[in-house]
Amino acid sequence: MRATYLSTLIFFASGLAGPFVRWATWPPKMAGGAGDFTYALVLLLWPAQPLAAMEISMGLVMASVVAVVANCFLFSIVGLVAGFFRNRPVIFLMVYVIVCITLACLALWAFGLPLSHTDAYALITAILFYGLVFFITYRVSYKRLSA
């Protein structure tokens, strides 16, 4: 049970990656090149970011807080599921594959069917990031089970 909590905590913390990248590259630039890559990467690492559009009704700070908390909550749910299946490697891997398929669908929806090179690089980077989070979760959970 502790490994499931740890898994949820790891995913919760990784849910802050998208907001951190956005904060580190503020103000956003859409001039092409690195700006497009950053925009695409932030959207893929922060899928709850569109919730920040509520800033019109609730203000920028509150909308940002809602979007960040929603993203961390979304990641926590995935972490809870991953932690639950940590001792079943095939199902654990399937959870990662489902996350990657969902990410690809998000990219196709947000950027259009023919992905540009920049969008494809952002998608690959996001898939590798999620893979790293799953790998860390598996290693930590595996060590917890072995101890």
C-alpha positions as CSV (number, residue, x, y, z in Angstrom):
1,M,0.0,0.0,0.0
2,R,2.9,2.4,0.7
3,A,4.2,1.8,-2.8
4,T,0.9,2.9,-4.2
5,Y,1.0,6.1,-2.2
6,L,4.6,6.7,-3.3
7,S,3.6,6.1,-6.9
8,T,0.8,8.6,-6.6
9,L,3.2,11.1,-5.1
10,I,5.8,10.6,-7.9
11,F,3.1,11.2,-10.5
12,F,1.7,14.2,-8.6
13,A,5.1,15.8,-8.6
14,S,5.6,15.1,-12.3
15,G,2.3,16.9,-12.9
16,L,4.2,20.1,-12.1
17,A,6.6,19.6,-15.0
18,G,4.4,21.3,-17.6
19,P,3.6,24.4,-15.4
20,F,7.3,24.6,-14.5
21,V,8.3,24.6,-18.2
22,R,5.7,27.3,-18.9
23,W,7.0,29.4,-15.9
24,A,10.6,28.9,-17.0
25,T,9.9,30.1,-20.5
26,W,7.5,33.0,-19.6
27,P,6.4,35.0,-21.5
28,P,5.3,32.5,-24.2
29,K,6.6,33.1,-27.7
30,M,4.9,31.8,-30.8
31,A,7.4,33.0,-33.3
32,G,8.3,29.6,-34.5
33,G,11.2,27.2,-33.8
34,A,11.8,26.8,-30.1
35,G,8.7,28.8,-29.2
36,D,6.5,26.3,-31.1
37,F,8.3,23.3,-29.5
38,T,7.9,24.8,-26.0
39,Y,4.2,25.6,-26.7
40,A,3.6,22.0,-27.9
41,L,5.6,20.4,-25.1
42,V,3.8,22.4,-22.4
43,L,0.4,21.4,-23.8
44,L,1.5,17.7,-23.7
45,L,3.0,17.9,-20.2
46,W,0.1,20.0,-18.9
47,P,-3.0,18.6,-20.5
48,A,-5.2,20.5,-18.0
49,Q,-3.8,23.8,-19.2
50,P,-6.9,24.7,-21.3
51,L,-8.7,25.1,-18.0
52,A,-6.8,28.3,-17.5
53,A,-9.1,29.8,-20.1
54,M,-11.4,30.5,-17.2
55,E,-9.3,33.5,-16.4
56,I,-11.9,35.6,-18.0
57,S,-14.4,34.8,-15.2
58,M,-12.1,34.2,-12.2
59,G,-8.9,36.0,-12.8
60,L,-5.5,34.9,-14.1
61,V,-4.0,33.7,-10.8
62,M,-7.0,31.6,-9.7
63,A,-7.4,30.1,-13.2
64,S,-3.7,29.1,-13.2
65,V,-4.1,27.5,-9.7
66,V,-7.1,25.6,-10.9
67,A,-5.3,24.4,-14.0
68,V,-2.2,23.3,-12.0
69,V,-4.2,21.5,-9.4
70,A,-6.3,19.8,-12.0
71,N,-3.2,18.6,-13.8
72,C,-1.6,17.3,-10.6
73,F,-4.9,15.5,-9.8
74,L,-5.0,14.0,-13.3
75,F,-1.4,12.8,-12.9
76,S,-2.2,11.5,-9.4
77,I,-5.0,9.3,-10.8
78,V,-2.6,7.8,-13.3
79,G,-0.1,7.3,-10.6
80,L,-2.7,5.6,-8.4
81,V,-3.6,3.2,-11.2
82,A,0.1,2.6,-12.0
83,G,0.8,2.0,-8.4
84,F,-2.1,-0.4,-8.1
85,F,-0.7,-2.5,-11.0
86,R,3.0,-2.2,-10.0
87,N,3.4,-5.9,-9.3
88,R,1.8,-6.9,-12.7
89,P,4.4,-5.6,-15.2
90,V,2.3,-6.4,-18.3
91,I,-0.7,-4.4,-17.0
92,F,1.7,-1.7,-15.7
93,L,3.2,-1.4,-19.2
94,M,-0.3,-1.3,-20.7
95,V,-1.1,1.7,-18.5
96,Y,1.9,3.4,-20.0
97,V,0.8,2.5,-23.5
98,I,-2.7,3.9,-22.9
99,V,-1.1,7.1,-21.6
100,C,1.0,7.3,-24.8
101,I,-2.0,6.7,-27.0
102,T,-4.0,9.4,-25.2
103,L,-1.0,11.7,-25.5
104,A,-0.9,11.1,-29.3
105,C,-4.6,11.7,-29.6
106,L,-4.2,15.0,-27.7
107,A,-1.4,16.0,-30.0
108,L,-3.4,15.1,-33.1
109,W,-6.4,17.1,-31.8
110,A,-4.3,20.1,-30.8
111,F,-1.9,20.3,-33.7
112,G,-3.8,18.8,-36.6
113,L,-3.4,15.5,-38.4
114,P,-0.1,16.1,-40.2
115,L,2.2,16.8,-37.3
116,S,5.0,19.2,-38.0
117,H,8.5,18.2,-37.1
118,T,8.4,20.5,-34.1
119,D,5.1,19.0,-32.8
120,A,6.5,15.5,-33.4
121,Y,9.6,16.3,-31.4
122,A,7.5,17.6,-28.6
123,L,5.4,14.5,-28.7
124,I,8.5,12.3,-28.6
125,T,9.9,14.3,-25.7
126,A,6.6,14.1,-23.8
127,I,6.4,10.3,-24.3
128,L,10.0,10.0,-23.1
129,F,9.2,12.1,-20.1
130,Y,6.2,10.0,-19.2
131,G,8.3,6.9,-19.8
132,L,10.8,8.2,-17.3
133,V,8.1,8.8,-14.7
134,F,6.8,5.3,-15.2
135,F,10.3,3.8,-15.0
136,I,11.0,5.7,-11.7
137,T,7.7,4.6,-10.3
138,Y,8.4,1.0,-11.3
139,R,11.9,1.0,-9.8
140,V,10.8,2.6,-6.6
141,S,7.8,0.2,-6.3
142,Y,10.0,-2.8,-7.1
143,K,12.5,-1.8,-4.4
144,R,9.7,-1.4,-1.9
145,L,8.3,-4.8,-2.8
146,S,11.7,-6.4,-2.5
147,A,12.6,-4.9,0.8
